[in-house]
Amino acid sequence: MKLHSYWTDSAPLFAPAQEALPARADVVIVGGGFTGLSAALALAKRGAKVVVLEAGAVAGEASGRNGGHVNNGLAVDYALLAERVGSEKAGDWYRAYDAAVNTVAQVIREENIDCYFERNGKLKLASRPAHYDTLARGLDRLRREVDADVELLNASQVRQEVDSDKFYGGLLQKRSGQMHMGCFAVGLAQAAIKHGAQIHAQTPAMKLERITSTGHAHRVHTARGVIEAAQVLVATGATLHGNYGSYGFWRRRIVPIGSFIITTESLGRERALKVLSGRRTYTTTANIHNYFRLTHDDRLVFGGRARFAMSSPQSDAKSGLILQQALAQMFPQLGDVRIDYCWGGLVDMTQDRLPHAGQHNGLYYSMGYSGHGTQMSVHMGQCMARVMGGELSANPWRDLRWPAIPGHFGPPWFLPAIGLYYRLKDKLL
Ligand SMILES: Cc1cc2nc3c(=O)[nH]c(=O)nc-3n(C[C@H](O)[C@H](O)[C@H](O)COP(=O)(O)OP(=O)(O)OC[C@H]3O[C@@H](n4cnc5c(N)ncnc54)[C@H](O)[C@@H]3O)c2cc1C
């Protein structure tokens, strides 16, 4: 079993020519995940001189380590959000995810990226009868206000396409998609380079020094030199690099939470379709939930929180064993399949589970996709390019307040307590 991501392992090699860092740029983007790469593509297409600085490998963190879902819909319950902020705002945010899936499709089309993108919908599977009732209660409002295509499936309808007796029904969101994340990442990075962006891997931006107290220009300090940039976009997700003075604002607001994935050997087309005939993306409604889908080569990619822990090869392997048990319970007929890959990554969780984007002290930023960001990161890269060109209304999250999380300064010391709470909730509700 390989302890790294199937997506990066099976993607084409990405090895851009190593150039010297320039002394000046129009825009420096800190972070070479989907947010940073997508912004680089959009800005370079507008003629800006763009430099992406990535601390590790390009798309080596969440963007190359996720479950491969490109889903529409919010990460939070629509009805609850609408109660809190009103239907108009909640509706705008819900529709931002439709737009985000469309953006992914558009980038793939325009840049001709070969990444097995398919739009087969997402099925949210009710793990308990009460969860099905909640899905049913929210259906009318969802259909009326934001998603006329959404459909409720009862237990026997679900059983016809998901060969497991563990579910009590499900909600089908037909606008969702899926893709091969490694192929997409390489295609996106190559497209950005083709349009003139420079991408520097293994180059952490250690310090961001504002040149004047009111402007956007910064000196970006790296071990390879300093770049003066007229604008800087911070697109660092959940990974911590660089000094606290430069990144403390985001560290007090983003909680990095581990999520883990196993991937089976190829099941073969016939067996794969017997288990999941719709080839959709699937998530369960349990508090410590699972998410899964088939790949183009008929592997099952099966993920979940498993343990409330950070990701490291040792931690990933421990979580992998828990996921293997969960997989065998859900699909006993797959109890004998070989697990070829096991990995983990960090989700950039926010307190309200909504993305946050805007400006802070002259720095532009977009992050906090809360485990639901393969589409939104690509979309926000494009939106932030427009915002940086002066079109502030291009940011769908511009009105959202983002207070710091009390007692949180970086590493999430409180995760074990949260894990215990959700485990208890799963036992009781
Ligand atoms: C295990 C897992 C499963 C997931 N599954 C799904 C899913 O199925 N569907 C979905 O929609 N979302 C999913 N997500 C979330 C999704 O992958 C992310 O929301 C999205 O990829 C975020 O992209 P990003 O570019 O903002 O962040 P990242 O991909 O994390 O990129 C940020 C980059 O910034 C770099 N960086 C940080 N600090 C510095 C610095 N100082 N200097 C230079 N570089 C720096 C990091 O090295 C990193 O590469 C999952 C995430 C994980 C971890």
The ligand as a MOL file (V3000), in Angstrom:
LIG
                    3D

  0  0  0     0  0            999 V3000
M  V30 BEGIN CTAB
M  V30 COUNTS 53 58 0 0 0
M  V30 BEGIN ATOM
M  V30 1 C -8.5010 14.7020 2.5350 0
M  V30 2 C -9.2730 15.8060 1.8930 0
M  V30 3 C -10.4120 15.4920 1.1560 0
M  V30 4 C -11.1290 16.5190 0.5180 0
M  V30 5 N -12.1450 16.1690 -0.3130 0
M  V30 6 C -12.8060 17.1360 -1.0010 0
M  V30 7 C -13.7750 16.7900 -1.9600 0
M  V30 8 O -13.9660 15.6220 -2.2820 0
M  V30 9 N -14.4670 17.7960 -2.5580 0
M  V30 10 C -14.2230 19.1010 -2.2620 0
M  V30 11 O -14.8900 19.9870 -2.8140 0
M  V30 12 N -13.2290 19.4760 -1.4150 0
M  V30 13 C -12.5100 18.5130 -0.7970 0
M  V30 14 N -11.4730 18.8710 0.0190 0
M  V30 15 C -11.1120 20.2960 0.1260 0
M  V30 16 C -10.3900 20.8110 -1.1090 0
M  V30 17 O -9.3940 19.9130 -1.5040 0
M  V30 18 C -9.7850 22.1820 -0.7760 0
M  V30 19 O -10.8210 23.0420 -0.3330 0
M  V30 20 C -9.0870 22.8680 -1.9440 0
M  V30 21 O -8.2260 22.0050 -2.6160 0
M  V30 22 C -8.3310 24.0700 -1.4070 0
M  V30 23 O -7.4440 24.5870 -2.3700 0
M  V30 24 P -6.4230 25.7220 -1.9540 0
M  V30 25 O -5.6290 26.0490 -3.1370 0
M  V30 26 O -7.1640 26.8400 -1.3030 0
M  V30 27 O -5.5420 25.0790 -0.7930 0
M  V30 28 P -4.3530 23.9980 -0.8970 0
M  V30 29 O -4.5750 23.0190 -1.9590 0
M  V30 30 O -4.1510 23.4960 0.4890 0
M  V30 31 O -3.1320 24.8910 -1.3360 0
M  V30 32 C -2.5270 25.8170 -0.4830 0
M  V30 33 C -1.0430 25.7610 -0.7660 0
M  V30 34 O -0.3900 26.8380 -0.0790 0
M  V30 35 C 0.9120 26.4070 0.2510 0
M  V30 36 N 1.4450 27.3000 1.2780 0
M  V30 37 C 1.0330 27.4730 2.5540 0
M  V30 38 N 1.7880 28.4230 3.1590 0
M  V30 39 C 2.6810 28.8640 2.2340 0
M  V30 40 C 3.7220 29.8260 2.2570 0
M  V30 41 N 3.9810 30.5640 3.3500 0
M  V30 42 N 4.4580 29.9940 1.1320 0
M  V30 43 C 4.2050 29.2860 -0.0020 0
M  V30 44 N 3.2280 28.3530 -0.0620 0
M  V30 45 C 2.4780 28.1470 1.0390 0
M  V30 46 C 0.6970 24.9740 0.7280 0
M  V30 47 O 1.9020 24.2370 0.6580 0
M  V30 48 C -0.3820 24.4840 -0.2420 0
M  V30 49 O 0.1450 23.7690 -1.3390 0
M  V30 50 C -10.7290 17.8800 0.6670 0
M  V30 51 C -9.5930 18.1890 1.4200 0
M  V30 52 C -8.8690 17.1670 2.0230 0
M  V30 53 C -7.6390 17.5120 2.8010 0
M  V30 END ATOM
M  V30 BEGIN BOND
M  V30 1 1 1 2
M  V30 2 1 2 3
M  V30 3 2 2 52
M  V30 4 2 3 4
M  V30 5 1 4 5
M  V30 6 1 4 50
M  V30 7 2 5 6
M  V30 8 1 6 7
M  V30 9 1 6 13
M  V30 10 2 7 8
M  V30 11 1 7 9
M  V30 12 1 9 10
M  V30 13 2 10 11
M  V30 14 1 10 12
M  V30 15 2 12 13
M  V30 16 1 13 14
M  V30 17 1 14 15
M  V30 18 1 14 50
M  V30 19 1 15 16
M  V30 20 1 16 17
M  V30 21 1 16 18
M  V30 22 1 18 19
M  V30 23 1 18 20
M  V30 24 1 20 21
M  V30 25 1 20 22
M  V30 26 1 22 23
M  V30 27 1 23 24
M  V30 28 2 24 25
M  V30 29 1 24 26
M  V30 30 1 24 27
M  V30 31 1 27 28
M  V30 32 2 28 29
M  V30 33 1 28 30
M  V30 34 1 28 31
M  V30 35 1 31 32
M  V30 36 1 32 33
M  V30 37 1 33 34
M  V30 38 1 33 48
M  V30 39 1 34 35
M  V30 40 1 35 36
M  V30 41 1 35 46
M  V30 42 1 36 37
M  V30 43 1 36 45
M  V30 44 2 37 38
M  V30 45 1 38 39
M  V30 46 1 39 40
M  V30 47 2 39 45
M  V30 48 1 40 41
M  V30 49 2 40 42
M  V30 50 1 42 43
M  V30 51 2 43 44
M  V30 52 1 44 45
M  V30 53 1 46 47
M  V30 54 1 46 48
M  V30 55 1 48 49
M  V30 56 2 50 51
M  V30 57 1 51 52
M  V30 58 1 52 53
M  V30 END BOND
M  V30 END CTAB
M  END
